[in-house]
Amino acid sequence: MEDLNSLLEPGMLVRHPDAPDWGLGQVQSNINGKITVNFEHQGKVTINGSNVLLVVQQGAE
């Protein structure tokens, strides 16, 4: 299976599947599987892309 997190680019909107209370997040960077996302209710978080498959959103809700 292709690593879908590798397709994430800065500016894309995502949600963390295990932390819905964090709200919508905007990808800040994606370097070697380390994805930095700025979430509405959690702030800036760096995620190991090999452990979490972020859910891409088409737009703000």
PDB file with one MODEL, atoms N, CA, C and O in Angstrom:
MODEL        1
ATOM      1  N   MET A   1       0.838  -1.191   0.000  1.00  0.00           N
ATOM      2  CA  MET A   1       0.000   0.000   0.000  1.00  0.00           C
ATOM      3  C   MET A   1       0.884   1.256   0.000  1.00  0.00           C
ATOM      4  O   MET A   1       1.874   1.329   0.729  1.00  0.00           O
ATOM      5  N   GLU A   2       0.522   2.214  -0.805  1.00  0.00           N
ATOM      6  CA  GLU A   2       1.273   3.468  -0.891  1.00  0.00           C
ATOM      7  C   GLU A   2       1.080   4.280   0.385  1.00  0.00           C
ATOM      8  O   GLU A   2      -0.003   4.295   0.971  1.00  0.00           O
ATOM      9  N   ASP A   3       2.146   4.954   0.805  1.00  0.00           N
ATOM     10  CA  ASP A   3       2.076   5.810   1.990  1.00  0.00           C
ATOM     11  C   ASP A   3       1.370   7.103   1.612  1.00  0.00           C
ATOM     12  O   ASP A   3       1.973   7.997   1.016  1.00  0.00           O
ATOM     13  N   LEU A   4       0.087   7.199   1.962  1.00  0.00           N
ATOM     14  CA  LEU A   4      -0.705   8.373   1.589  1.00  0.00           C
ATOM     15  C   LEU A   4      -0.234   9.637   2.294  1.00  0.00           C
ATOM     16  O   LEU A   4      -0.407  10.736   1.767  1.00  0.00           O
ATOM     17  N   ASN A   5       0.358   9.500   3.479  1.00  0.00           N
ATOM     18  CA  ASN A   5       0.873  10.677   4.176  1.00  0.00           C
ATOM     19  C   ASN A   5       1.976  11.360   3.375  1.00  0.00           C
ATOM     20  O   ASN A   5       2.193  12.562   3.522  1.00  0.00           O
ATOM     21  N   SER A   6       2.674  10.605   2.530  1.00  0.00           N
ATOM     22  CA  SER A   6       3.761  11.203   1.748  1.00  0.00           C
ATOM     23  C   SER A   6       3.228  12.215   0.736  1.00  0.00           C
ATOM     24  O   SER A   6       3.988  13.040   0.228  1.00  0.00           O
ATOM     25  N   LEU A   7       1.934  12.159   0.442  1.00  0.00           N
ATOM     26  CA  LEU A   7       1.319  13.083  -0.514  1.00  0.00           C
ATOM     27  C   LEU A   7       0.908  14.408   0.130  1.00  0.00           C
ATOM     28  O   LEU A   7       0.536  15.348  -0.573  1.00  0.00           O
ATOM     29  N   LEU A   8       0.973  14.488   1.460  1.00  0.00           N
ATOM     30  CA  LEU A   8       0.568  15.716   2.153  1.00  0.00           C
ATOM     31  C   LEU A   8       1.553  16.838   1.880  1.00  0.00           C
ATOM     32  O   LEU A   8       2.768  16.644   1.927  1.00  0.00           O
ATOM     33  N   GLU A   9       1.011  18.018   1.593  1.00  0.00           N
ATOM     34  CA  GLU A   9       1.826  19.200   1.306  1.00  0.00           C
ATOM     35  C   GLU A   9       1.390  20.353   2.208  1.00  0.00           C
ATOM     36  O   GLU A   9       0.254  20.380   2.680  1.00  0.00           O
ATOM     37  N   PRO A  10       2.298  21.308   2.447  1.00  0.00           N
ATOM     38  CA  PRO A  10       1.925  22.474   3.246  1.00  0.00           C
ATOM     39  C   PRO A  10       0.673  23.151   2.696  1.00  0.00           C
ATOM     40  O   PRO A  10       0.511  23.336   1.490  1.00  0.00           O
ATOM     41  N   GLY A  11      -0.215  23.516   3.644  1.00  0.00           N
ATOM     42  CA  GLY A  11      -1.469  24.173   3.275  1.00  0.00           C
ATOM     43  C   GLY A  11      -2.654  23.224   3.225  1.00  0.00           C
ATOM     44  O   GLY A  11      -3.801  23.663   3.303  1.00  0.00           O
ATOM     45  N   MET A  12      -2.390  21.926   3.095  1.00  0.00           N
ATOM     46  CA  MET A  12      -3.499  20.958   3.052  1.00  0.00           C
ATOM     47  C   MET A  12      -4.163  20.878   4.423  1.00  0.00           C
ATOM     48  O   MET A  12      -3.509  21.048   5.453  1.00  0.00           O
ATOM     49  N   LEU A  13      -5.465  20.618   4.423  1.00  0.00           N
ATOM     50  CA  LEU A  13      -6.240  20.506   5.658  1.00  0.00           C
ATOM     51  C   LEU A  13      -6.438  19.044   6.010  1.00  0.00           C
ATOM     52  O   LEU A  13      -6.793  18.231   5.157  1.00  0.00           O
ATOM     53  N   VAL A  14      -6.203  18.709   7.295  1.00  0.00           N
ATOM     54  CA  VAL A  14      -6.280  17.324   7.753  1.00  0.00           C
ATOM     55  C   VAL A  14      -6.944  17.248   9.131  1.00  0.00           C
ATOM     56  O   VAL A  14      -7.112  18.247   9.830  1.00  0.00           O
ATOM     57  N   ARG A  15      -7.306  16.032   9.480  1.00  0.00           N
ATOM     58  CA  ARG A  15      -7.766  15.723  10.836  1.00  0.00           C
ATOM     59  C   ARG A  15      -6.976  14.524  11.340  1.00  0.00           C
ATOM     60  O   ARG A  15      -6.565  13.665  10.560  1.00  0.00           O
ATOM     61  N   HIS A  16      -6.769  14.476  12.652  1.00  0.00           N
ATOM     62  CA  HIS A  16      -6.107  13.332  13.279  1.00  0.00           C
ATOM     63  C   HIS A  16      -7.203  12.325  13.617  1.00  0.00           C
ATOM     64  O   HIS A  16      -8.132  12.660  14.351  1.00  0.00           O
ATOM     65  N   PRO A  17      -7.115  11.099  13.098  1.00  0.00           N
ATOM     66  CA  PRO A  17      -8.195  10.124  13.293  1.00  0.00           C
ATOM     67  C   PRO A  17      -8.424   9.715  14.751  1.00  0.00           C
ATOM     68  O   PRO A  17      -9.528   9.303  15.108  1.00  0.00           O
ATOM     69  N   ASP A  18      -7.405   9.821  15.585  1.00  0.00           N
ATOM     70  CA  ASP A  18      -7.527   9.415  16.989  1.00  0.00           C
ATOM     71  C   ASP A  18      -7.739  10.581  17.933  1.00  0.00           C
ATOM     72  O   ASP A  18      -7.855  10.392  19.144  1.00  0.00           O
ATOM     73  N   ALA A  19      -7.791  11.800  17.380  1.00  0.00           N
ATOM     74  CA  ALA A  19      -7.951  12.993  18.223  1.00  0.00           C
ATOM     75  C   ALA A  19      -8.900  13.981  17.555  1.00  0.00           C
ATOM     76  O   ALA A  19      -8.480  15.073  17.175  1.00  0.00           O
ATOM     77  N   PRO A  20     -10.181  13.615  17.405  1.00  0.00           N
ATOM     78  CA  PRO A  20     -11.125  14.510  16.730  1.00  0.00           C
ATOM     79  C   PRO A  20     -11.301  15.848  17.444  1.00  0.00           C
ATOM     80  O   PRO A  20     -11.667  16.842  16.817  1.00  0.00           O
ATOM     81  N   ASP A  21     -11.043  15.879  18.757  1.00  0.00           N
ATOM     82  CA  ASP A  21     -11.194  17.117  19.523  1.00  0.00           C
ATOM     83  C   ASP A  21     -10.113  18.146  19.173  1.00  0.00           C
ATOM     84  O   ASP A  21     -10.234  19.311  19.553  1.00  0.00           O
ATOM     85  N   TRP A  22      -9.065  17.739  18.458  1.00  0.00           N
ATOM     86  CA  TRP A  22      -8.036  18.686  18.028  1.00  0.00           C
ATOM     87  C   TRP A  22      -8.564  19.599  16.931  1.00  0.00           C
ATOM     88  O   TRP A  22      -8.009  20.674  16.705  1.00  0.00           O
ATOM     89  N   GLY A  23      -9.622  19.190  16.250  1.00  0.00           N
ATOM     90  CA  GLY A  23     -10.206  19.990  15.185  1.00  0.00           C
ATOM     91  C   GLY A  23      -9.431  19.882  13.885  1.00  0.00           C
ATOM     92  O   GLY A  23      -8.605  18.988  13.698  1.00  0.00           O
ATOM     93  N   LEU A  24      -9.718  20.802  13.010  1.00  0.00           N
ATOM     94  CA  LEU A  24      -9.095  20.839  11.690  1.00  0.00           C
ATOM     95  C   LEU A  24      -7.657  21.327  11.817  1.00  0.00           C
ATOM     96  O   LEU A  24      -7.366  22.243  12.587  1.00  0.00           O
ATOM     97  N   GLY A  25      -6.768  20.708  11.057  1.00  0.00           N
ATOM     98  CA  GLY A  25      -5.367  21.112  11.090  1.00  0.00           C
ATOM     99  C   GLY A  25      -4.854  21.454   9.705  1.00  0.00           C
ATOM    100  O   GLY A  25      -5.324  20.915   8.702  1.00  0.00           O
ATOM    101  N   GLN A  26      -3.887  22.354   9.662  1.00  0.00           N
ATOM    102  CA  GLN A  26      -3.257  22.716   8.397  1.00  0.00           C
ATOM    103  C   GLN A  26      -1.818  22.218   8.418  1.00  0.00           C
ATOM    104  O   GLN A  26      -1.056  22.515   9.338  1.00  0.00           O
ATOM    105  N   VAL A  27      -1.456  21.452   7.384  1.00  0.00           N
ATOM    106  CA  VAL A  27      -0.095  20.926   7.277  1.00  0.00           C
ATOM    107  C   VAL A  27       0.875  22.089   7.110  1.00  0.00           C
ATOM    108  O   VAL A  27       0.689  22.954   6.253  1.00  0.00           O
ATOM    109  N   GLN A  28       1.920  22.096   7.948  1.00  0.00           N
ATOM    110  CA  GLN A  28       2.957  23.122   7.878  1.00  0.00           C
ATOM    111  C   GLN A  28       4.172  22.611   7.098  1.00  0.00           C
ATOM    112  O   GLN A  28       4.782  23.345   6.320  1.00  0.00           O
ATOM    113  N   SER A  29       4.511  21.327   7.325  1.00  0.00           N
ATOM    114  CA  SER A  29       5.638  20.721   6.615  1.00  0.00           C
ATOM    115  C   SER A  29       5.501  19.200   6.644  1.00  0.00           C
ATOM    116  O   SER A  29       4.785  18.641   7.475  1.00  0.00           O
ATOM    117  N   ASN A  30       6.202  18.545   5.720  1.00  0.00           N
ATOM    118  CA  ASN A  30       6.222  17.094   5.633  1.00  0.00           C
ATOM    119  C   ASN A  30       7.613  16.700   5.164  1.00  0.00           C
ATOM    120  O   ASN A  30       7.900  16.702   3.967  1.00  0.00           O
ATOM    121  N   ILE A  31       8.480  16.358   6.124  1.00  0.00           N
ATOM    122  CA  ILE A  31       9.875  16.065   5.828  1.00  0.00           C
ATOM    123  C   ILE A  31      10.228  14.688   6.355  1.00  0.00           C
ATOM    124  O   ILE A  31      10.196  14.447   7.562  1.00  0.00           O
ATOM    125  N   ASN A  32      10.566  13.784   5.441  1.00  0.00           N
ATOM    126  CA  ASN A  32      10.970  12.419   5.803  1.00  0.00           C
ATOM    127  C   ASN A  32       9.977  11.738   6.741  1.00  0.00           C
ATOM    128  O   ASN A  32      10.380  11.067   7.690  1.00  0.00           O
ATOM    129  N   GLY A  33       8.688  11.909   6.479  1.00  0.00           N
ATOM    130  CA  GLY A  33       7.664  11.242   7.266  1.00  0.00           C
ATOM    131  C   GLY A  33       7.287  11.940   8.561  1.00  0.00           C
ATOM    132  O   GLY A  33       6.396  11.480   9.276  1.00  0.00           O
ATOM    133  N   LYS A  34       7.946  13.033   8.867  1.00  0.00           N
ATOM    134  CA  LYS A  34       7.593  13.829  10.045  1.00  0.00           C
ATOM    135  C   LYS A  34       6.711  14.972   9.554  1.00  0.00           C
ATOM    136  O   LYS A  34       7.164  15.844   8.813  1.00  0.00           O
ATOM    137  N   ILE A  35       5.449  14.958   9.975  1.00  0.00           N
ATOM    138  CA  ILE A  35       4.465  15.912   9.478  1.00  0.00           C
ATOM    139  C   ILE A  35       4.115  16.885  10.593  1.00  0.00           C
ATOM    140  O   ILE A  35       3.637  16.478  11.652  1.00  0.00           O
ATOM    141  N   THR A  36       4.351  18.163  10.355  1.00  0.00           N
ATOM    142  CA  THR A  36       3.996  19.185  11.333  1.00  0.00           C
ATOM    143  C   THR A  36       2.668  19.795  10.913  1.00  0.00           C
ATOM    144  O   THR A  36       2.503  20.265   9.787  1.00  0.00           O
ATOM    145  N   VAL A  37       1.720  19.773  11.858  1.00  0.00           N
ATOM    146  CA  VAL A  37       0.365  20.249  11.590  1.00  0.00           C
ATOM    147  C   VAL A  37      -0.026  21.246  12.675  1.00  0.00           C
ATOM    148  O   VAL A  37       0.255  21.032  13.854  1.00  0.00           O
ATOM    149  N   ASN A  38      -0.673  22.332  12.274  1.00  0.00           N
ATOM    150  CA  ASN A  38      -1.189  23.311  13.224  1.00  0.00           C
ATOM    151  C   ASN A  38      -2.695  23.076  13.354  1.00  0.00           C
ATOM    152  O   ASN A  38      -3.467  23.426  12.462  1.00  0.00           O
ATOM    153  N   PHE A  39      -3.104  22.474  14.488  1.00  0.00           N
ATOM    154  CA  PHE A  39      -4.503  22.141  14.733  1.00  0.00           C
ATOM    155  C   PHE A  39      -5.226  23.286  15.441  1.00  0.00           C
ATOM    156  O   PHE A  39      -4.628  24.023  16.224  1.00  0.00           O
ATOM    157  N   GLU A  40      -6.524  23.421  15.152  1.00  0.00           N
ATOM    158  CA  GLU A  40      -7.362  24.477  15.740  1.00  0.00           C
ATOM    159  C   GLU A  40      -7.307  24.506  17.263  1.00  0.00           C
ATOM    160  O   GLU A  40      -7.141  25.569  17.863  1.00  0.00           O
ATOM    161  N   HIS A  41      -7.446  23.336  17.889  1.00  0.00           N
ATOM    162  CA  HIS A  41      -7.605  23.284  19.345  1.00  0.00           C
ATOM    163  C   HIS A  41      -6.430  22.629  20.066  1.00  0.00           C
ATOM    164  O   HIS A  41      -6.481  22.432  21.280  1.00  0.00           O
ATOM    165  N   GLN A  42      -5.380  22.293  19.335  1.00  0.00           N
ATOM    166  CA  GLN A  42      -4.224  21.647  19.954  1.00  0.00           C
ATOM    167  C   GLN A  42      -2.934  22.410  19.676  1.00  0.00           C
ATOM    168  O   GLN A  42      -1.941  22.245  20.385  1.00  0.00           O
ATOM    169  N   GLY A  43      -2.956  23.246  18.639  1.00  0.00           N
ATOM    170  CA  GLY A  43      -1.745  23.969  18.275  1.00  0.00           C
ATOM    171  C   GLY A  43      -0.863  23.134  17.364  1.00  0.00           C
ATOM    172  O   GLY A  43      -1.330  22.206  16.705  1.00  0.00           O
ATOM    173  N   LYS A  44       0.416  23.477  17.336  1.00  0.00           N
ATOM    174  CA  LYS A  44       1.356  22.827  16.429  1.00  0.00           C
ATOM    175  C   LYS A  44       1.813  21.482  16.990  1.00  0.00           C
ATOM    176  O   LYS A  44       2.279  21.389  18.126  1.00  0.00           O
ATOM    177  N   VAL A  45       1.668  20.441  16.166  1.00  0.00           N
ATOM    178  CA  VAL A  45       2.020  19.078  16.576  1.00  0.00           C
ATOM    179  C   VAL A  45       2.842  18.440  15.459  1.00  0.00           C
ATOM    180  O   VAL A  45       2.516  18.592  14.282  1.00  0.00           O
ATOM    181  N   THR A  46       3.909  17.725  15.827  1.00  0.00           N
ATOM    182  CA  THR A  46       4.678  16.957  14.852  1.00  0.00           C
ATOM    183  C   THR A  46       4.269  15.494  14.989  1.00  0.00           C
ATOM    184  O   THR A  46       4.291  14.926  16.081  1.00  0.00           O
ATOM    185  N   ILE A  47       3.895  14.898  13.858  1.00  0.00           N
ATOM    186  CA  ILE A  47       3.340  13.542  13.825  1.00  0.00           C
ATOM    187  C   ILE A  47       4.262  12.638  13.022  1.00  0.00           C
ATOM    188  O   ILE A  47       4.751  13.019  11.958  1.00  0.00           O
ATOM    189  N   ASN A  48       4.493  11.442  13.539  1.00  0.00           N
ATOM    190  CA  ASN A  48       5.246  10.436  12.805  1.00  0.00           C
ATOM    191  C   ASN A  48       4.282   9.790  11.811  1.00  0.00           C
ATOM    192  O   ASN A  48       3.386   9.046  12.211  1.00  0.00           O
ATOM    193  N   GLY A  49       4.458  10.064  10.538  1.00  0.00           N
ATOM    194  CA  GLY A  49       3.551   9.587   9.501  1.00  0.00           C
ATOM    195  C   GLY A  49       3.490   8.081   9.364  1.00  0.00           C
ATOM    196  O   GLY A  49       2.540   7.562   8.778  1.00  0.00           O
ATOM    197  N   SER A  50       4.482   7.354   9.891  1.00  0.00           N
ATOM    198  CA  SER A  50       4.440   5.898   9.815  1.00  0.00           C
ATOM    199  C   SER A  50       3.532   5.303  10.895  1.00  0.00           C
ATOM    200  O   SER A  50       3.185   4.124  10.836  1.00  0.00           O
ATOM    201  N   ASN A  51       3.146   6.125  11.885  1.00  0.00           N
ATOM    202  CA  ASN A  51       2.280   5.654  12.965  1.00  0.00           C
ATOM    203  C   ASN A  51       0.827   6.104  12.839  1.00  0.00           C
ATOM    204  O   ASN A  51      -0.074   5.450  13.364  1.00  0.00           O
ATOM    205  N   VAL A  52       0.596   7.222  12.141  1.00  0.00           N
ATOM    206  CA  VAL A  52      -0.752   7.817  12.066  1.00  0.00           C
ATOM    207  C   VAL A  52      -1.044   8.175  10.617  1.00  0.00           C
ATOM    208  O   VAL A  52      -0.240   8.843   9.966  1.00  0.00           O
ATOM    209  N   LEU A  53      -2.189   7.735  10.108  1.00  0.00           N
ATOM    210  CA  LEU A  53      -2.631   8.117   8.764  1.00  0.00           C
ATOM    211  C   LEU A  53      -3.625   9.263   8.911  1.00  0.00           C
ATOM    212  O   LEU A  53      -4.778   9.051   9.286  1.00  0.00           O
ATOM    213  N   LEU A  54      -3.169  10.479   8.615  1.00  0.00           N
ATOM    214  CA  LEU A  54      -4.023  11.652   8.743  1.00  0.00           C
ATOM    215  C   LEU A  54      -5.125  11.612   7.684  1.00  0.00           C
ATOM    216  O   LEU A  54      -4.938  11.078   6.590  1.00  0.00           O
ATOM    217  N   VAL A  55      -6.280  12.190   8.036  1.00  0.00           N
ATOM    218  CA  VAL A  55      -7.437  12.203   7.146  1.00  0.00           C
ATOM    219  C   VAL A  55      -7.501  13.560   6.457  1.00  0.00           C
ATOM    220  O   VAL A  55      -7.638  14.594   7.111  1.00  0.00           O
ATOM    221  N   VAL A  56      -7.402  13.546   5.130  1.00  0.00           N
ATOM    222  CA  VAL A  56      -7.432  14.793   4.352  1.00  0.00           C
ATOM    223  C   VAL A  56      -8.843  15.321   4.274  1.00  0.00           C
ATOM    224  O   VAL A  56      -9.783  14.563   4.035  1.00  0.00           O
ATOM    225  N   GLN A  57      -9.002  16.636   4.478  1.00  0.00           N
ATOM    226  CA  GLN A  57     -10.289  17.317   4.378  1.00  0.00           C
ATOM    227  C   GLN A  57     -10.295  18.172   3.110  1.00  0.00           C
ATOM    228  O   GLN A  57      -9.264  18.723   2.725  1.00  0.00           O
ATOM    229  N   GLN A  58     -11.439  18.279   2.475  1.00  0.00           N
ATOM    230  CA  GLN A  58     -11.547  19.052   1.251  1.00  0.00           C
ATOM    231  C   GLN A  58     -11.679  20.543   1.524  1.00  0.00           C
ATOM    232  O   GLN A  58     -11.365  21.355   0.652  1.00  0.00           O
ATOM    233  N   GLY A  59     -12.130  20.917   2.698  1.00  0.00           N
ATOM    234  CA  GLY A  59     -12.285  22.337   3.037  1.00  0.00           C
ATOM    235  C   GLY A  59     -12.718  22.477   4.473  1.00  0.00           C
ATOM    236  O   GLY A  59     -13.044  21.484   5.123  1.00  0.00           O
ATOM    237  N   ALA A  60     -12.728  23.683   4.976  1.00  0.00           N
ATOM    238  CA  ALA A  60     -13.140  23.933   6.361  1.00  0.00           C
ATOM    239  C   ALA A  60     -14.623  23.674   6.514  1.00  0.00           C
ATOM    240  O   ALA A  60     -15.413  23.929   5.605  1.00  0.00           O
ATOM    241  N   GLU A  61     -14.986  23.168   7.669  1.00  0.00           N
ATOM    242  CA  GLU A  61     -16.400  22.859   7.946  1.00  0.00           C
ATOM    243  C   GLU A  61     -17.048  23.984   8.704  1.00  0.00           C
ATOM    244  O   GLU A  61     -18.233  23.907   9.027  1.00  0.00           O
TER     245      GLU A  61
ENDMDL
END
